[in-house]
Amino acid sequence: MVSYFLAIFIFFCLFFPLLNEIRRNDLQKTNALLGVVINIASTLIITLLVTRYFLHTNILIAKNYSLGYFIKVFSLFVIVELILILGNYFFHLSHLFEVVSIKRASLKTVLRALLLSLLIVLAVFLYKASFWTTNTFGLLNPEQLIYNLKQPMQGANSSFIDSFINGPLVVAVVTLVLVLPANLILFHVHLRVFDYLRHAYLVPVLLSVVFSVFLITLAAKNINAVGFYRYFTTSSAFIQKNYVDPDKVKLVFPTKKRNLIYIYVESLESTSIDKQEGGQMSVNLLPKLTKVSDEGIHFSNTGKKFGGAMQFYGTGWTIAGMVSQTSGLPLKVPVQGNTYANSDKQRFLPGATTLNDILEEEGYHQTILMGSDATFGGRRSYFTQHGNVQIDDYLQAKKDKRIPKDYHVWWGYEDSKLFKFAKQDLTRMAAKNKPFNFTMLTSNTHHIGGYPEKDMPKKYSQQYSNVISFTDTQIVQFVSWIKTQPFYDNTTIIINGDHLSMDAEYYKNISSSKRHTFNLILNAPKSVTTDVKTKNRTFGTYDMFPTTLAALGVKIQGNRLGLGTNLLSQKQTIAEKYGFTKVNNELSQSSKFYNDKFMYEK
């Protein structure tokens, strides 16, 4: 970033000599250097403000060092400099910032300057970190942030760490580099402008404190500090009142048990469909899935064909979405206690009964395939501890020599390989003559911008649009292959987005209330798909828990499991009963029942 380099250049070339002249008590040279510093700093600040708030661009952030770029920057600097010269000529502003006297340096003033500088640096860091967080993780809530802070970073995409270092951390360091010498100067000189103030020595203190409080307030607002306060201070009995224990519900499987293929598509939203069909785009990025949906069932929250699930607290990131869709529960994080199986001695929601637990008891062979390290986010712990699911992840692919040991792109390996390996896994599982549950998780559509494979068509101007469109093609091609397999007739396919996309920049012009996860059920028994209400439904991804079992032909006593409702039945969901806002507010609070029943060993 050119602005950073300019700031550091100002420091080394001007601040050091200026501090040296102050130390030597040379009033004339101090004024000369201070005038240059103020002039350059004013030019830089005004240029940044003009480009940011009037031209709506960051002209000082170089994406390519072309001649045209430098001409733009130079021209803007010249214009601002001319305005400053004219302003000073007519209003004599520089006279106000002349140094009248220089104070002797003392340990007390140095420490005061250091402490105030650190306060400003902390405020700047929190401010930048808050926007880095929301831009990186999208619709942030306390559970998501706290959960991820407690998890090890093993298996995480290194680009997140790099963007944090190059973002909030670098800005904080540069701020310290600039603010500390500026405060040292202010504490050791008496400017003419201070002649009009009774307590001039308080000016740096007041400026630092007000600026810091302002930035910290903006940061708190940006990360929804009120929501965090509620999370730590309120408690709700809502889950206890509405939870239906699967262990106490009669489940009747068909004589011939159906296979299940469950595809979690990273960040897939029905939002990606055009507005005419119910999405929010000007062009349909999912034309193939839209077409194949005619063969199955898709639940919409509106009167149009395509809508989807509302995103509730505790369901908005990958493992939370998986927990929600397989247990009917949000993923809530108690302030103390279990940290979701970060060690061998801990268990992941040991008190919960999940879809995988139920299918294991019914004799299903179960595998989950993903192109990333399953350890990240606790996915390995959750699926191995519930249903004894076989993990086929990025690490396993290297062990099986499906990919070279040094191979790594995106989160591990790309989706074209994932679908290839899925065909191999399904062929092997189908040969065992046992009912199977094959689950897979794609990754190409992960934020930010998605992963563009080499043979991905570039139909649109935005990379993420192209990645979403290519994922649409890959999924439908995979479904087409499944249809040709001997096991297809007795297999239900479910395609669901794991959560809303976290690519905040891509969806910045679409209200969160208009964004919904994609859902599709294919090849479910006709007996359970007739006379189903698919439109104007208010539901969450946790409703997929009983709905998935129903799509396998399982009869569910009462049509409810966990917090979920069988959408293939006439039963009202809890969101339809209480309303989205009520349910979301209740789920955002802590729950003693949740902690006691699900977090610890039975």
Buried (B, 14 or more C-beta within 10 A) or exposed (E): BBBBEBBBEBBEEBBEBBBEBBEEEBBEBBBEBBBBBBBBBBBBEBBBEBBEEEEEEBBBEBEEEEEEBEEBBEEBBEBBBEEBEEEBEEEEBBEEBBBEEBEEBEEEBBEBBBEBBBBBBBBBBBBBBBBBBBBBBBBBBBBBBBBBEEBEEEBBBEEBEEBBEEBBBBBBBBBBBBBBBBBBBBBBBBBEBBEEEEEBBEBBBEBBBEBBEEBBEBBBEBBBBEBBEBBEEEEBEBBEEBBBEBEEBEBEBEEEBBBBBBBBBBBBBBBBBBEEBBBBBEBBBBBBBBEBBEEBBBBBBBEBBBBBBBBBBBBBBBBBBBBBBBBBBBBBBBEEEBBBBBEEEBBBBBBBBBBBBBBBEBEBBBBBBBBBBBBBBBBBBBBBBBBEBBBBBBBBBBEEEBBEEEEEEBBBBBBBBBBEBBEEBBEEBBEEEEBBBBBBBBBBBBBBBBBBBEEBEEEBEEBBBBBBBBBBBBBBEBBEBBBEEEBBEBBBBBBBBBBBBBBBEBBEEBEEEBBBBBBBBBBBBEEBBEEBEBBEBBBBBBBBBBBBBBBBBBBBEBBBBBBBBBBBBEBBBBBBEBEBEEBBBBBBBBBEBBBEBBBBEE
